[in-house]
Amino acid sequence: MKNPPSLDQLIAALKVLPGVGPKSAQRMAFHLLQKDRGGADKLARALDHALLNLRHCQRCHTFSESPLCNVCADAERRQDLLCVVEMPADLLMLEQTRCYDGLYFVLMGRLSPMDGIGPKDIDLEKLIARAVDGVVQEVIIATNFTAEGEVTAHLISEMLQAHGLRVSRIARGMPVGGELENVDPGTLAQAMYERRSVS
Amino acid sequence: MKNPPSLDQLIAALKVLPGVGPKSAQRMAFHLLQKDRGGADKLARALDHALLNLRHCQRCHTFSESPLCNVCADAERRQDLLCVVEMPADLLMLEQTRCYDGLYFVLMGRLSPMDGIGPKDIDLEKLIARAVDGVVQEVIIATNFTAEGEVTAHLISEMLQAHGLRVSRIARGMPVGGELENVDPGTLAQAMYERRSVS
């Protein structure tokens, strides 16, 4: 006696989710099939819809359904400020603080030499190309204050400064080792206001 | 600036999974869209396939792709023994012990008065109808030894005995408070061998 193939396939498929092992995957499969078939169908549809419709914004690289995301398409925002963040969630946190009206570049990751993630993997060339458009005057680096975020910030600063750009880093008003996603908006706003030029 | 609708829908849909809150759902969505689009597609397909193909076995109620599951369709197994378990995972654990060659009935749940889950919700009528077929001589109750599993075992025993059936309970060789899913096969086999008649 083994599980039916379609059940085993579902359990295996659920293990693609980060943090989900064999036991959780089995529990999730039983829950969906037994208690929430509507939710399972909604999830399948949402996955299809997202895979079909979500692309990267051509300018800032965040997730977007249109070629340009809302922020990049907004002519009211300051075009001379470019803020570099690791993930779309960081961008949303900064937007919630309402203290920044420039544009963004989303790395969709960070350098992580320990995990073999180098400059090529997070497409820094695209950032440079975006930053040297002649309109951007200052690049504000808002990667996390984790080890990986700091390494990323350091490399980006050097690359951008080599192109003659003014580079700043949001202030270390954030707790050391903290991640943008988990900080309160007030602290994050303070860090934005107190950004300092990279010497 | 907000998330694109298809991203928000995916995050909301992932929250149907047990144990997944807003932050995990967001992390999962980013992971799937950024790092594992193939996995996301596989998950959507597996959900569709499982929803389409998995039904309950007509006799034992476990998940099955055919009207009768492998166990119920196996004429070699003892037809006079019926073992009642809470979930399909429990059935698989018992099969792994290779100490039981009778049939099963899977409750697909347990009584849980605290959560408002009563006899109607786990379809005990179906169990009774299955057990009084005239072929079954003994019903072995192998619900978990948790509070809910014990309450369930108690009620089932009374109902089945009222129909004149011989009822036994797997031995308390299992650790108190333990769940079948997490026990080693040897202990579970012992509990099966030492099952005792309900007085």
Interface residues (C-beta under 8 A of the other chain):
Chain A: M1 K2 N3 P4 P5 S6 L7 Q9 L10 A12 A13 L14 V16 L17 P18 G19 K23 S24 Q26 R27 M28 A29 F30 H31 L32 L33 Q34 D36 R37 G39 A40 D41 K42 L43 A44 R45 A46 L47 D48 H49 A50 L51 L52 N53 L54 F63 S64 E65 C69 N70 V71 M87 P88 A89 L91 L92 E95 M108 G109 E181
Chain B: M1 K2 N3 P4 P5 S6 L7 Q9 L10 A12 A13 L14 V16 L17 P18 G19 K23 S24 Q26 R27 M28 A29 F30 H31 L32 L33 Q34 D36 R37 G39 A40 D41 K42 L43 A44 R45 A46 L47 D48 H49 A50 L51 L52 N53 L54 F63 S64 E65 C69 N70 V71 M87 P88 A89 L91 L92 E95 M108 G109 E181
